């Protein structure tokens, strides 16, 4: 993807989320180690309706431009334990895109894969909007 295409992708993401200026995309950091199997950090009763927590987290991450910061995407994905399938599936695609971008750090593929993280995040925000969960969290 060319530099101008990457900028266009970021501008599209910014317009979807209502930002007035595109956020810079920081370089990906190494993926955090897999957490041991533990109970979810958010009690299920706090995620009412299901997906509220995940949609709130992805909206905040997009708004703050923190998608590529360590732990952000993992936190979004972990918060989908009670979410319905569309939200949980979008979070899975986001997590996969993030992992690919992290693995490509320093390579020629990195810019395209980071843009893929932005696209997956925009898709998850869209799923949250379609599920009437975009303004919660």
C-alpha positions in Angstrom: 0.0 0.0 0.0 1.4 3.4 -0.9 1.9 6.1 1.6 -1.0 8.1 0.2 -3.3 5.0 0.4 -2.2 4.5 4.0 -3.1 8.2 4.7 -6.4 7.8 3.0 -7.2 4.7 5.1 -6.4 6.7 8.3 -8.5 9.6 7.1 -11.4 7.2 6.4 -11.0 5.7 9.9 -11.0 9.2 11.4 -14.1 10.2 9.5 -15.9 7.1 10.6 -15.2 7.8 14.3 -16.0 11.6 14.0 -12.4 12.8 14.5 -11.4 16.1 12.9 -7.8 15.1 12.3 -6.1 11.7 11.7 -4.2 10.2 14.5 -0.7 9.0 13.9 -0.2 5.3 14.0 2.6 4.4 16.4 5.0 1.6 15.6 3.7 -1.8 16.8 5.1 -3.1 20.0 5.9 -6.8 20.7 2.8 -8.8 21.4 2.2 -9.4 25.1 2.6 -13.0 26.3 -0.6 -15.0 26.4 -2.4 -14.5 29.7 -3.1 -17.6 31.8 -6.6 -18.9 31.8 -8.4 -16.7 34.3 -11.8 -15.4 34.8 -12.8 -12.4 32.7 -11.7 -9.0 34.1 -15.2 -7.7 33.6 -18.0 -9.5 35.5 -20.6 -10.7 33.0 -23.3 -8.7 34.7 -21.4 -5.5 34.0 -21.6 -6.2 30.2 -25.3 -5.4 29.9 -26.3 -5.5 27.1 -23.7 -8.0 26.0 -21.0 -6.3 23.9 -21.2 -3.0 25.8 -17.8 -3.2 27.3 -16.0 -4.3 24.1 -17.7 -1.6 22.0 -16.8 1.0 24.6 -13.2 -0.2 24.6 -12.8 -0.2 20.8 -14.5 3.2 20.5 -12.1 4.7 23.0 -9.1 3.0 21.4 -10.0 4.4 18.0 -10.8 7.9 19.4 -7.5 8.0 21.3 -5.5 6.5 18.4 -4.1 3.8 20.7 -4.8 0.7 18.6 -1.2 -0.3 18.3 -0.3 0.2 21.9 0.5 -3.0 23.8 -2.5 -4.5 25.5 -5.2 -2.4 23.9 -6.4 -4.9 21.3 -5.9 -7.8 23.7 -8.1 -5.9 26.2 -10.8 -5.4 23.6 -10.8 -9.0 22.6 -10.8 -10.2 26.2 -13.9 -8.1 26.9 -16.0 -10.0 24.4 -16.6 -13.0 26.6 -20.3 -12.2 26.9 -20.7 -10.4 23.6 -22.9 -11.6 20.8 -21.3 -13.3 17.8 -21.0 -10.3 15.4 -19.1 -8.3 18.1 -17.0 -11.2 19.2 -16.1 -12.2 15.6 -15.1 -8.6 14.8 -12.9 -8.6 17.8 -11.3 -11.9 16.7 -10.5 -10.4 13.3 -9.1 -7.3 15.0 -6.9 -9.4 17.2 -5.6 -11.4 14.2 -4.8 -8.3 12.2 -2.9 -6.9 15.2 -0.9 -10.0 15.7 0.1 -10.0 12.0 1.1 -6.3 12.2 3.3 -7.0 15.3 5.0 -10.0 13.6 5.8 -7.8 10.6 7.4 -5.0 12.6 10.3 -3.6 10.6 9.4 -5.3 7.4 8.1 -3.9 4.1 4.7 -5.4 4.9 4.3 -3.5 8.2 2.6 -0.3 6.9 -0.1 -2.4 5.0 -0.7 -4.6 8.1 -1.0 -1.6 10.4 -3.5 -0.2 8.0 -5.3 -3.6 8.2 -5.5 -3.1 12.0 -7.2 0.3 11.4 -9.6 -1.3 8.9 -10.5 -4.1 11.3 -11.1 -1.6 14.1 -13.3 0.5 11.8 -15.2 -2.7 11.0 -15.7 -3.5 14.7 -16.9 0.0 15.3 -19.4 -0.5 12.5 -20.6 -3.8 14.0 -21.1 -2.0 17.3 -23.1 0.7 15.6 -25.2 -1.9 13.8 -25.8 -3.6 17.2 -26.8 -0.3 18.8 -23.8 -0.4 21.1 -21.7 2.4 19.5 -22.7 5.1 22.0 -22.2 3.0 25.2 -19.2 2.4 27.3 
